[in-house]
Amino acid sequence: MQECVGSVKRSPQFSYGRHVSLDNNQRIRNMTNKPSKHLAQKLRQMAGIAYERELTSASEVLLHEFQRWKNKEIDVFELNTRIHEFHNGISRTLYTRYSGRDTTFVIASALHRGILTREEVGEDVFNSVEGTRNTSPFR
């Protein structure tokens, strides 16, 4: 049995790197301060508002294309292409930005880009994301 295991070629570095990565992630999770349930709920709520605002704004372009089709400026095939481009473009980008991400970075990005304001998120949310605003990769 050991011969069989020994004959399997595995990269020790890969296994070691993966193990270390998991340990480091665990340490990072333990070191970070988790927000209270109330704050986490408010962060999610603000992220939802920011997502809705950005998606609504992006959808205005698509609405314009529907109006052009209704006015017979473009045909149904061109409209279909525009819908496809919207779905695979900005819609997917926004979905990726707002789903499954750390809401702290999402809120920091929305604040930085003017989607949300300090007044509407409140001091507790603003203070919880304040340190991440300059380091957010989601600007």
N, CA, C and O atoms as a GROMACS GRO file, in nm:
protein
  556
    1MET      N    1   0.082  -0.118   0.000
    1MET     CA    2   0.000   0.000   0.000
    1MET      C    3   0.087   0.126   0.000
    1MET      O    4   0.057   0.222  -0.070
    2GLN      N    5   0.196   0.125   0.078
    2GLN     CA    6   0.282   0.241   0.080
    2GLN      C    7   0.349   0.262  -0.055
    2GLN      O    8   0.374   0.376  -0.096
    3GLU      N    9   0.378   0.151  -0.125
    3GLU     CA   10   0.438   0.166  -0.257
    3GLU      C   11   0.344   0.241  -0.350
    3GLU      O   12   0.387   0.327  -0.428
    4CYS      N   13   0.216   0.210  -0.341
    4CYS     CA   14   0.118   0.275  -0.425
    4CYS      C   15   0.113   0.425  -0.394
    4CYS      O   16   0.111   0.509  -0.484
    5VAL      N   17   0.112   0.457  -0.267
    5VAL     CA   18   0.109   0.597  -0.227
    5VAL      C   19   0.239   0.665  -0.267
    5VAL      O   20   0.238   0.778  -0.316
    6GLY      N   21   0.348   0.595  -0.248
    6GLY     CA   22   0.478   0.653  -0.281
    6GLY      C   23   0.496   0.672  -0.431
    6GLY      O   24   0.571   0.760  -0.474
    7SER      N   25   0.426   0.591  -0.511
    7SER     CA   26   0.443   0.602  -0.655
    7SER      C   27   0.359   0.714  -0.715
    7SER      O   28   0.379   0.752  -0.831
    8VAL      N   29   0.267   0.768  -0.638
    8VAL     CA   30   0.186   0.880  -0.686
    8VAL      C   31   0.273   1.004  -0.681
    8VAL      O   32   0.332   1.037  -0.578
    9LYS      N   33   0.280   1.072  -0.794
    9LYS     CA   34   0.364   1.191  -0.801
    9LYS      C   35   0.282   1.313  -0.760
    9LYS      O   36   0.190   1.355  -0.830
   10ARG      N   37   0.318   1.365  -0.648
   10ARG     CA   38   0.254   1.488  -0.602
   10ARG      C   39   0.363   1.587  -0.569
   10ARG      O   40   0.470   1.552  -0.518
   11SER      N   41   0.334   1.706  -0.597
   11SER     CA   42   0.430   1.811  -0.568
   11SER      C   43   0.423   1.845  -0.420
   11SER      O   44   0.320   1.894  -0.373
   12PRO      N   45   0.530   1.820  -0.345
   12PRO     CA   46   0.528   1.854  -0.203
   12PRO      C   47   0.505   2.002  -0.180
   12PRO      O   48   0.440   2.042  -0.083
   13GLN      N   49   0.558   2.085  -0.271
   13GLN     CA   50   0.540   2.228  -0.255
   13GLN      C   51   0.392   2.265  -0.266
   13GLN      O   52   0.341   2.346  -0.189
   14PHE      N   53   0.324   2.202  -0.363
   14PHE     CA   54   0.183   2.232  -0.381
   14PHE      C   55   0.104   2.194  -0.256
   14PHE      O   56   0.024   2.273  -0.206
   15SER      N   57   0.128   2.075  -0.208
   15SER     CA   58   0.056   2.030  -0.089
   15SER      C   59   0.090   2.119   0.030
   15SER      O   60   0.002   2.158   0.107
   16TYR      N   61   0.218   2.149   0.045
   16TYR     CA   62   0.260   2.232   0.156
   16TYR      C   63   0.202   2.372   0.144
   16TYR      O   64   0.153   2.428   0.241
   17GLY      N   65   0.209   2.428   0.022
   17GLY     CA   66   0.156   2.561   0.000
   17GLY      C   67   0.007   2.568   0.028
   17GLY      O   68  -0.041   2.665   0.086
   18ARG      N   69  -0.064   2.465  -0.012
   18ARG     CA   70  -0.208   2.463   0.012
   18ARG      C   71  -0.237   2.455   0.162
   18ARG      O   72  -0.326   2.523   0.214
   19HIS      N   73  -0.160   2.372   0.231
   19HIS     CA   74  -0.178   2.357   0.375
   19HIS      C   75  -0.149   2.490   0.446
   19HIS      O   76  -0.224   2.531   0.534
   20VAL      N   77  -0.041   2.554   0.408
   20VAL     CA   78  -0.005   2.681   0.470
   20VAL      C   79  -0.112   2.785   0.440
   20VAL      O   80  -0.149   2.864   0.527
   21SER      N   81  -0.163   2.784   0.316
   21SER     CA   82  -0.266   2.880   0.279
   21SER      C   83  -0.389   2.864   0.368
   21SER      O   84  -0.445   2.963   0.415
   22LEU      N   85  -0.430   2.741   0.391
   22LEU     CA   86  -0.546   2.718   0.476
   22LEU      C   87  -0.519   2.764   0.618
   22LEU      O   88  -0.605   2.825   0.682
   23ASP      N   89  -0.398   2.736   0.668
   23ASP     CA   90  -0.364   2.781   0.803
   23ASP      C   91  -0.364   2.933   0.811
   23ASP      O   92  -0.415   2.990   0.908
   24ASN      N   93  -0.306   2.999   0.710
   24ASN     CA   94  -0.302   3.144   0.711
   24ASN      C   95  -0.442   3.203   0.705
   24ASN      O   96  -0.471   3.300   0.775
   25ASN      N   97  -0.529   3.146   0.623
   25ASN     CA   98  -0.666   3.195   0.616
   25ASN      C   99  -0.735   3.180   0.751
   25ASN      O  100  -0.810   3.269   0.793
   26GLN      N  101  -0.710   3.068   0.818
   26GLN     CA  102  -0.772   3.046   0.948
   26GLN      C  103  -0.721   3.150   1.047
   26GLN      O  104  -0.798   3.204   1.126
   27ARG      N  105  -0.591   3.177   1.043
   27ARG     CA  106  -0.536   3.277   1.134
   27ARG      C  107  -0.593   3.414   1.104
   27ARG      O  108  -0.625   3.489   1.197
   28ILE      N  109  -0.607   3.447   0.978
   28ILE     CA  110  -0.662   3.577   0.940
   28ILE      C  111  -0.805   3.588   0.991
   28ILE      O  112  -0.844   3.691   1.046
   29ARG      N  113  -0.884   3.482   0.973
   29ARG     CA  114  -1.022   3.484   1.020
   29ARG      C  115  -1.027   3.504   1.172
   29ARG      O  116  -1.113   3.576   1.223
   30ASN      N  117  -0.934   3.440   1.242
   30ASN     CA  118  -0.933   3.452   1.388
   30ASN      C  119  -0.886   3.589   1.433
   30ASN      O  120  -0.927   3.637   1.539
   31MET      N  121  -0.800   3.654   1.354
   31MET     CA  122  -0.746   3.782   1.393
   31MET      C  123  -0.840   3.898   1.362
   31MET      O  124  -0.838   4.000   1.431
   32THR      N  125  -0.924   3.883   1.260
   32THR     CA  126  -1.012   3.993   1.224
   32THR      C  127  -1.128   4.003   1.321
   32THR      O  128  -1.176   3.903   1.374
   33ASN      N  129  -1.172   4.124   1.342
   33ASN     CA  130  -1.288   4.145   1.427
   33ASN      C  131  -1.413   4.129   1.343
   33ASN      O  132  -1.432   4.199   1.243
   34LYS      N  133  -1.496   4.038   1.382
   34LYS     CA  134  -1.622   4.020   1.312
   34LYS      C  135  -1.718   4.128   1.359
   34LYS      O  136  -1.724   4.160   1.478
   35PRO      N  137  -1.794   4.184   1.265
   35PRO     CA  138  -1.892   4.285   1.307
   35PRO      C  139  -2.005   4.220   1.386
   35PRO      O  140  -2.031   4.100   1.373
   36SER      N  141  -2.070   4.298   1.467
   36SER     CA  142  -2.186   4.247   1.541
   36SER      C  143  -2.293   4.206   1.441
   36SER      O  144  -2.288   4.243   1.324
   37LYS      N  145  -2.390   4.130   1.488
   37LYS     CA  146  -2.497   4.086   1.398
   37LYS      C  147  -2.573   4.206   1.342
   37LYS      O  148  -2.608   4.209   1.225
   38HIS      N  149  -2.596   4.304   1.426
   38HIS     CA  150  -2.667   4.424   1.382
   38HIS      C  151  -2.588   4.498   1.274
   38HIS      O  152  -2.643   4.538   1.172
   39LEU      N  153  -2.458   4.514   1.297
   39LEU     CA  154  -2.374   4.583   1.200
   39LEU      C  155  -2.363   4.503   1.071
   39LEU      O  156  -2.368   4.560   0.962
   40ALA      N  157  -2.347   4.371   1.082
   40ALA     CA  158  -2.340   4.286   0.962
   40ALA      C  159  -2.468   4.297   0.881
   40ALA      O  160  -2.464   4.300   0.758
   41GLN      N  161  -2.581   4.302   0.949
   41GLN     CA  162  -2.710   4.316   0.879
   41GLN      C  163  -2.717   4.452   0.808
   41GLN      O  164  -2.764   4.460   0.695
   42LYS      N  165  -2.670   4.556   0.874
   42LYS     CA  166  -2.672   4.688   0.814
   42LYS      C  167  -2.576   4.696   0.695
   42LYS      O  168  -2.607   4.761   0.594
   43LEU      N  169  -2.461   4.631   0.706
   43LEU     CA  170  -2.367   4.626   0.593
   43LEU      C  171  -2.431   4.558   0.473
   43LEU      O  172  -2.420   4.607   0.360
   44ARG      N  173  -2.498   4.445   0.496
   44ARG     CA  174  -2.566   4.374   0.387
   44ARG      C  175  -2.676   4.461   0.326
   44ARG      O  176  -2.692   4.464   0.204
   45GLN      N  177  -2.750   4.530   0.410
   45GLN     CA  178  -2.857   4.617   0.362
   45GLN      C  179  -2.800   4.728   0.274
   45GLN      O  180  -2.854   4.757   0.167
   46MET      N  181  -2.693   4.790   0.318
   46MET     CA  182  -2.631   4.898   0.240
   46MET      C  183  -2.572   4.846   0.109
   46MET      O  184  -2.577   4.914   0.007
   47ALA      N  185  -2.515   4.726   0.113
   47ALA     CA  186  -2.463   4.665  -0.010
   47ALA      C  187  -2.577   4.639  -0.108
   47ALA      O  188  -2.561   4.659  -0.229
   48GLY      N  189  -2.691   4.596  -0.057
   48GLY     CA  190  -2.808   4.574  -0.143
   48GLY      C  191  -2.857   4.703  -0.206
   48GLY      O  192  -2.895   4.704  -0.323
   49ILE      N  193  -2.857   4.809  -0.130
   49ILE     CA  194  -2.899   4.940  -0.183
   49ILE      C  195  -2.803   4.986  -0.292
   49ILE      O  196  -2.845   5.033  -0.397
   50ALA      N  197  -2.674   4.972  -0.266
   50ALA     CA  198  -2.574   5.014  -0.366
   50ALA      C  199  -2.587   4.930  -0.493
   50ALA      O  200  -2.580   4.985  -0.603
   51TYR      N  201  -2.607   4.800  -0.479
   51TYR     CA  202  -2.624   4.712  -0.595
   51TYR      C  203  -2.746   4.754  -0.676
   51TYR      O  204  -2.740   4.763  -0.798
   52GLU      N  205  -2.857   4.778  -0.607
   52GLU     CA  206  -2.980   4.818  -0.676
   52GLU      C  207  -2.960   4.950  -0.751
   52GLU      O  208  -3.007   4.965  -0.863
   53ARG      N  209  -2.891   5.044  -0.690
   53ARG     CA  210  -2.866   5.174  -0.755
   53ARG      C  211  -2.782   5.158  -0.880
   53ARG      O  212  -2.812   5.216  -0.985
   54GLU      N  213  -2.676   5.081  -0.869
   54GLU     CA  214  -2.589   5.063  -0.985
   54GLU      C  215  -2.659   4.986  -1.097
   54GLU      O  216  -2.645   5.019  -1.214
   55LEU      N  217  -2.733   4.882  -1.060
   55LEU     CA  218  -2.805   4.804  -1.161
   55LEU      C  219  -2.915   4.887  -1.227
   55LEU      O  220  -2.938   4.876  -1.347
   56THR      N  221  -2.983   4.970  -1.149
   56THR     CA  222  -3.086   5.058  -1.204
   56THR      C  223  -3.025   5.156  -1.303
   56THR      O  224  -3.079   5.178  -1.412
   57SER      N  225  -2.914   5.214  -1.265
   57SER     CA  226  -2.846   5.308  -1.353
   57SER      C  227  -2.801   5.240  -1.483
   57SER      O  228  -2.818   5.296  -1.592
   58ALA      N  229  -2.746   5.122  -1.472
   58ALA     CA  230  -2.700   5.049  -1.590
   58ALA      C  231  -2.818   5.007  -1.677
   58ALA      O  232  -2.806   4.999  -1.800
   59SER      N  233  -2.933   4.980  -1.615
   59SER     CA  234  -3.051   4.935  -1.688
   59SER      C  235  -3.114   5.047  -1.770
   59SER      O  236  -3.188   5.020  -1.864
   60GLU      N  237  -3.085   5.171  -1.737
   60GLU     CA  238  -3.136   5.284  -1.815
   60GLU      C  239  -3.090   5.275  -1.960
   60GLU      O  240  -3.166   5.309  -2.051
   61VAL      N  241  -2.968   5.230  -1.981
   61VAL     CA  242  -2.916   5.214  -2.117
   61VAL      C  243  -2.997   5.109  -2.192
   61VAL      O  244  -3.030   5.127  -2.309
   62LEU      N  245  -3.028   5.002  -2.124
   62LEU     CA  246  -3.108   4.895  -2.185
   62LEU      C  247  -3.250   4.945  -2.214
   62LEU      O  248  -3.307   4.910  -2.318
   63LEU      N  249  -3.306   5.023  -2.125
   63LEU     CA  250  -3.439   5.080  -2.148
   63LEU      C  251  -3.438   5.166  -2.274
   63LEU      O  252  -3.532   5.162  -2.354
   64HIS      N  253  -3.333   5.243  -2.292
   64HIS     CA  254  -3.319   5.326  -2.412
   64HIS      C  255  -3.318   5.239  -2.538
   64HIS      O  256  -3.377   5.276  -2.639
   65GLU      N  257  -3.253   5.124  -2.531
   65GLU     CA  258  -3.250   5.033  -2.647
   65GLU      C  259  -3.389   4.977  -2.676
   65GLU      O  260  -3.426   4.960  -2.793
   66PHE      N  261  -3.467   4.947  -2.572
   66PHE     CA  262  -3.604   4.901  -2.592
   66PHE      C  263  -3.688   5.011  -2.658
   66PHE      O  264  -3.771   4.983  -2.745
   67GLN      N  265  -3.667   5.134  -2.617
   67GLN     CA  266  -3.739   5.245  -2.678
   67GLN      C  267  -3.701   5.262  -2.824
   67GLN      O  268  -3.786   5.291  -2.908
   68ARG      N  269  -3.574   5.245  -2.854
   68ARG     CA  270  -3.530   5.253  -2.994
   68ARG      C  271  -3.594   5.142  -3.077
   68ARG      O  272  -3.633   5.165  -3.191
   69TRP      N  273  -3.607   5.024  -3.020
   69TRP     CA  274  -3.672   4.913  -3.091
   69TRP      C  275  -3.820   4.943  -3.112
   69TRP      O  276  -3.874   4.920  -3.220
   70LYS      N  277  -3.886   4.995  -3.007
   70LYS     CA  278  -4.028   5.028  -3.017
   70LYS      C  279  -4.052   5.134  -3.124
   70LYS      O  280  -4.154   5.131  -3.193
   71ASN      N  281  -3.959   5.228  -3.138
   71ASN     CA  282  -3.969   5.334  -3.240
   71ASN      C  283  -3.918   5.288  -3.376
   71ASN      O  284  -3.908   5.368  -3.469
   72LYS      N  285  -3.886   5.159  -3.387
   72LYS     CA  286  -3.839   5.097  -3.511
   72LYS      C  287  -3.706   5.155  -3.561
   72LYS      O  288  -3.678   5.155  -3.681
   73GLU      N  289  -3.626   5.204  -3.467
   73GLU     CA  290  -3.492   5.252  -3.502
   73GLU      C  291  -3.394   5.136  -3.514
   73GLU      O  292  -3.298   5.143  -3.589
   74ILE      N  293  -3.420   5.029  -3.439
   74ILE     CA  294  -3.341   4.906  -3.450
   74ILE      C  295  -3.437   4.789  -3.461
   74ILE      O  296  -3.553   4.798  -3.419
   75ASP      N  297  -3.389   4.678  -3.516
   75ASP     CA  298  -3.477   4.560  -3.527
   75ASP      C  299  -3.462   4.473  -3.403
   75ASP      O  300  -3.377   4.498  -3.318
   76VAL      N  301  -3.544   4.371  -3.395
   76VAL     CA  302  -3.547   4.285  -3.278
   76VAL      C  303  -3.415   4.209  -3.259
   76VAL      O  304  -3.378   4.178  -3.146
   77PHE      N  305  -3.344   4.181  -3.367
   77PHE     CA  306  -3.217   4.111  -3.357
   77PHE      C  307  -3.109   4.200  -3.294
   77PHE      O  308  -3.027   4.153  -3.215
   78GLU      N  309  -3.111   4.328  -3.330
   78GLU     CA  310  -3.018   4.423  -3.269
   78GLU      C  311  -3.052   4.439  -3.120
   78GLU      O  312  -2.962   4.446  -3.036
   79LEU      N  313  -3.181   4.445  -3.088
   79LEU     CA  314  -3.222   4.453  -2.948
   79LEU      C  315  -3.175   4.331  -2.871
   79LEU      O  316  -3.126   4.342  -2.759
   80ASN      N  317  -3.190   4.215  -2.931
   80ASN     CA  318  -3.146   4.091  -2.868
   80ASN      C  319  -2.995   4.094  -2.841
   80ASN      O  320  -2.949   4.049  -2.737
   81THR      N  321  -2.920   4.148  -2.935
   81THR     CA  322  -2.775   4.161  -2.917
   81THR      C  323  -2.744   4.254  -2.800
   81THR      O  324  -2.656   4.224  -2.719
   82ARG      N  325  -2.816   4.363  -2.791
   82ARG     CA  326  -2.793   4.459  -2.682
   82ARG      C  327  -2.827   4.397  -2.546
   82ARG      O  328  -2.758   4.420  -2.448
   83ILE      N  329  -2.935   4.318  -2.541
   83ILE     CA  330  -2.972   4.249  -2.417
   83ILE      C  331  -2.862   4.152  -2.378
   83ILE      O  332  -2.823   4.145  -2.261
   84HIS      N  333  -2.812   4.077  -2.475
   84HIS     CA  334  -2.705   3.980  -2.451
   84HIS      C  335  -2.580   4.052  -2.400
   84HIS      O  336  -2.516   4.005  -2.305
   85GLU      N  337  -2.545   4.163  -2.462
   85GLU     CA  338  -2.427   4.240  -2.419
   85GLU      C  339  -2.445   4.293  -2.277
   85GLU      O  340  -2.350   4.292  -2.198
   86PHE      N  341  -2.565   4.339  -2.245
   86PHE     CA  342  -2.594   4.388  -2.111
   86PHE      C  343  -2.577   4.276  -2.009
   86PHE      O  344  -2.514   4.293  -1.905
   87HIS      N  345  -2.635   4.160  -2.041
   87HIS     CA  346  -2.631   4.047  -1.949
   87HIS      C  347  -2.487   3.999  -1.925
   87HIS      O  348  -2.448   3.974  -1.811
   88ASN      N  349  -2.412   3.987  -2.031
   88ASN     CA  350  -2.275   3.936  -2.018
   88ASN      C  351  -2.175   4.045  -1.981
   88ASN      O  352  -2.059   4.015  -1.951
   89GLY      N  353  -2.216   4.169  -1.982
   89GLY     CA  354  -2.127   4.280  -1.952
   89GLY      C  355  -2.150   4.336  -1.813
   89GLY      O  356  -2.111   4.276  -1.713
   90ILE      N  357  -2.215   4.453  -1.809
   90ILE     CA  358  -2.230   4.526  -1.684
   90ILE      C  359  -2.313   4.450  -1.581
   90ILE      O  360  -2.284   4.456  -1.462
   91SER      N  361  -2.414   4.378  -1.625
   91SER     CA  362  -2.497   4.303  -1.531
   91SER      C  363  -2.414   4.198  -1.457
   91SER      O  364  -2.425   4.183  -1.336
   92ARG      N  365  -2.332   4.126  -1.531
   92ARG     CA  366  -2.247   4.023  -1.471
   92ARG      C  367  -2.141   4.086  -1.382
   92ARG      O  368  -2.109   4.034  -1.276
   93THR      N  369  -2.085   4.198  -1.427
   93THR     CA  370  -1.983   4.268  -1.347
   93THR      C  371  -2.039   4.311  -1.213
   93THR      O  372  -1.976   4.292  -1.109
   94LEU      N  373  -2.159   4.368  -1.216
   94LEU     CA  374  -2.221   4.412  -1.091
   94LEU      C  375  -2.256   4.294  -1.002
   94LEU      O  376  -2.239   4.301  -0.880
   95TYR      N  377  -2.306   4.187  -1.061
   95TYR     CA  378  -2.340   4.069  -0.982
   95TYR      C  379  -2.215   4.015  -0.912
   95TYR      O  380  -2.217   3.982  -0.793
   96THR      N  381  -2.107   4.009  -0.986
   96THR     CA  382  -1.981   3.960  -0.930
   96THR      C  383  -1.932   4.052  -0.818
   96THR      O  384  -1.882   4.006  -0.716
   97ARG      N  385  -1.946   4.181  -0.839
   97ARG     CA  386  -1.901   4.277  -0.739
   97ARG      C  387  -1.978   4.262  -0.609
   97ARG      O  388  -1.919   4.269  -0.501
   98TYR      N  389  -2.108   4.242  -0.617
   98TYR     CA  390  -2.191   4.246  -0.498
   98TYR      C  391  -2.226   4.111  -0.438
   98TYR      O  392  -2.278   4.106  -0.326
   99SER      N  393  -2.200   4.003  -0.505
   99SER     CA  394  -2.236   3.873  -0.448
   99SER      C  395  -2.113   3.802  -0.394
   99SER      O  396  -2.010   3.792  -0.461
  100GLY      N  397  -2.125   3.753  -0.275
  100GLY     CA  398  -2.020   3.671  -0.217
  100GLY      C  399  -1.895   3.744  -0.175
  100GLY      O  400  -1.795   3.680  -0.143
  101ARG      N  401  -1.896   3.873  -0.176
  101ARG     CA  402  -1.779   3.949  -0.135
  101ARG      C  403  -1.794   3.996   0.009
  101ARG      O  404  -1.903   3.997   0.066
  102ASP      N  405  -1.681   4.034   0.064
  102ASP     CA  406  -1.680   4.095   0.196
  102ASP      C  407  -1.754   4.228   0.185
  102ASP      O  408  -1.710   4.318   0.114
  103THR      N  409  -1.864   4.241   0.255
  103THR     CA  410  -1.946   4.362   0.242
  103THR      C  411  -1.870   4.487   0.285
  103THR      O  412  -1.904   4.598   0.242
  104THR      N  413  -1.769   4.472   0.368
  104THR     CA  414  -1.690   4.587   0.410
  104THR      C  415  -1.624   4.653   0.288
  104THR      O  416  -1.629   4.776   0.274
  105PHE      N  417  -1.564   4.572   0.202
  105PHE     CA  418  -1.499   4.627   0.083
  105PHE      C  419  -1.602   4.680  -0.017
  105PHE      O  420  -1.578   4.781  -0.083
  106VAL      N  421  -1.715   4.614  -0.028
  106VAL     CA  422  -1.821   4.658  -0.119
  106VAL      C  423  -1.872   4.796  -0.077
  106VAL      O  424  -1.889   4.884  -0.161
  107ILE      N  425  -1.896   4.814   0.053
  107ILE     CA  426  -1.944   4.942   0.103
  107ILE      C  427  -1.836   5.049   0.086
  107ILE      O  428  -1.867   5.162   0.047
  108ALA      N  429  -1.712   5.015   0.114
  108ALA     CA  430  -1.602   5.110   0.097
  108ALA      C  431  -1.594   5.158  -0.048
  108ALA      O  432  -1.575   5.276  -0.074
  109SER      N  433  -1.607   5.066  -0.140
  109SER     CA  434  -1.604   5.100  -0.282
  109SER      C  435  -1.722   5.188  -0.320
  109SER      O  436  -1.705   5.286  -0.393
  110ALA      N  437  -1.841   5.154  -0.272
  110ALA     CA  438  -1.961   5.234  -0.302
  110ALA      C  439  -1.949   5.375  -0.245
  110ALA      O  440  -1.992   5.472  -0.309
  111LEU      N  441  -1.892   5.388  -0.128
  111LEU     CA  442  -1.868   5.520  -0.069
  111LEU      C  443  -1.768   5.598  -0.152
  111LEU      O  444  -1.787   5.716  -0.180
  112HIS      N  445  -1.661   5.532  -0.191
  112HIS     CA  446  -1.555   5.597  -0.269
  112HIS      C  447  -1.608   5.648  -0.403
  112HIS      O  448  -1.569   5.755  -0.450
  113ARG      N  449  -1.697   5.570  -0.465
  113ARG     CA  450  -1.748   5.606  -0.597
  113ARG      C  451  -1.874   5.693  -0.591
  113ARG      O  452  -1.928   5.729  -0.696
  114GLY      N  453  -1.921   5.727  -0.470
  114GLY     CA  454  -2.035   5.815  -0.457
  114GLY      C  455  -2.170   5.746  -0.472
  114GLY      O  456  -2.272   5.814  -0.485
  115ILE      N  457  -2.173   5.616  -0.472
  115ILE     CA  458  -2.299   5.541  -0.482
  115ILE      C  459  -2.376   5.554  -0.350
  115ILE      O  460  -2.498   5.568  -0.349
  116LEU      N  461  -2.303   5.549  -0.240
  116LEU     CA  462  -2.360   5.568  -0.107
  116LEU      C  463  -2.294   5.690  -0.044
  116LEU      O  464  -2.182   5.727  -0.080
  117THR      N  465  -2.364   5.753   0.050
  117THR     CA  466  -2.306   5.866   0.123
  117THR      C  467  -2.283   5.828   0.268
  117THR      O  468  -2.344   5.735   0.322
  118ARG      N  469  -2.195   5.902   0.329
  118ARG     CA  470  -2.163   5.878   0.471
  118ARG      C  471  -2.287   5.894   0.558
  118ARG      O  472  -2.307   5.818   0.653
  119GLU      N  473  -2.369   5.992   0.526
  119GLU     CA  474  -2.489   6.019   0.605
  119GLU      C  475  -2.587   5.902   0.600
  119GLU      O  476  -2.644   5.864   0.702
  120GLU      N  477  -2.606   5.845   0.481
  120GLU     CA  478  -2.707   5.739   0.471
  120GLU      C  479  -2.660   5.606   0.528
  120GLU      O  480  -2.742   5.526   0.574
  121VAL      N  481  -2.530   5.578   0.527
  121VAL     CA  482  -2.483   5.451   0.584
  121VAL      C  483  -2.475   5.459   0.736
  121VAL      O  484  -2.481   5.356   0.804
  122GLY      N  485  -2.461   5.580   0.789
  122GLY     CA  486  -2.452   5.596   0.934
  122GLY      C  487  -2.309   5.585   0.983
  122GLY      O  488  -2.222   5.529   0.916
  123GLU      N  489  -2.288   5.638   1.100
  123GLU     CA  490  -2.153   5.642   1.157
  123GLU      C  491  -2.098   5.504   1.187
  123GLU      O  492  -1.978   5.479   1.168
  124ASP      N  493  -2.183   5.413   1.235
  124ASP     CA  494  -2.133   5.280   1.269
  124ASP      C  495  -2.080   5.206   1.146
  124ASP      O  496  -1.974   5.145   1.152
  125VAL      N  497  -2.153   5.212   1.036
  125VAL     CA  498  -2.107   5.148   0.913
  125VAL      C  499  -1.986   5.221   0.858
  125VAL      O  500  -1.887   5.158   0.819
  126PHE      N  501  -1.992   5.352   0.855
  126PHE     CA  502  -1.880   5.430   0.801
  126PHE      C  503  -1.751   5.401   0.878
  126PHE      O  504  -1.646   5.381   0.818
  127ASN      N  505  -1.760   5.398   1.010
  127ASN     CA  506  -1.641   5.371   1.092
  127ASN      C  507  -1.588   5.230   1.070
  127ASN      O  508  -1.468   5.206   1.079
  128SER      N  509  -1.678   5.135   1.043
  128SER     CA  510  -1.633   4.996   1.023
  128SER      C  511  -1.562   4.977   0.890
  128SER      O  512  -1.482   4.885   0.876
  129VAL      N  513  -1.590   5.063   0.792
  129VAL     CA  514  -1.526   5.048   0.660
  129VAL      C  515  -1.421   5.155   0.634
  129VAL      O  516  -1.353   5.151   0.532
  130GLU      N  517  -1.408   5.250   0.724
  130GLU     CA  518  -1.320   5.364   0.702
  130GLU      C  519  -1.177   5.324   0.668
  130GLU      O  520  -1.118   5.384   0.578
  131GLY      N  521  -1.122   5.227   0.734
  131GLY     CA  522  -0.984   5.184   0.708
  131GLY      C  523  -0.966   5.111   0.577
  131GLY      O  524  -0.854   5.102   0.527
  132THR      N  525  -1.074   5.059   0.519
  132THR     CA  526  -1.062   4.982   0.394
  132THR      C  527  -1.085   5.068   0.272
  132THR      O  528  -1.064   5.020   0.160
  133ARG      N  529  -1.127   5.191   0.288
  133ARG     CA  530  -1.162   5.274   0.172
  133ARG      C  531  -1.043   5.296   0.080
  133ARG      O  532  -1.059   5.295  -0.042
  134ASN      N  533  -0.925   5.316   0.134
  134ASN     CA  534  -0.808   5.344   0.052
  134ASN      C  535  -0.742   5.218  -0.001
  134ASN      O  536  -0.664   5.224  -0.095
  135THR      N  537  -0.774   5.104   0.058
  135THR     CA  538  -0.711   4.979   0.015
  135THR      C  539  -0.805   4.890  -0.063
  135THR      O  540  -0.767   4.780  -0.104
  136SER      N  541  -0.928   4.935  -0.085
  136SER     CA  542  -1.027   4.852  -0.152
  136SER      C  543  -0.988   4.823  -0.296
  136SER      O  544  -0.963   4.916  -0.374
  137PRO      N  545  -0.983   4.694  -0.335
  137PRO     CA  546  -0.952   4.661  -0.474
  137PRO      C  547  -1.073   4.674  -0.565
  137PRO      O  548  -1.061   4.648  -0.684
  138PHE      N  549  -1.188   4.713  -0.513
  138PHE     CA  550  -1.311   4.715  -0.591
  138PHE      C  551  -1.354   4.856  -0.629
  138PHE      O  552  -1.472   4.880  -0.654
  139ARG      N  553  -1.263   4.947  -0.633
  139ARG     CA  554  -1.296   5.086  -0.665
  139ARG      C  555  -1.358   5.090  -0.800
  139ARG      O  556  -1.394   5.197  -0.848
   0.00000   0.00000   0.00000
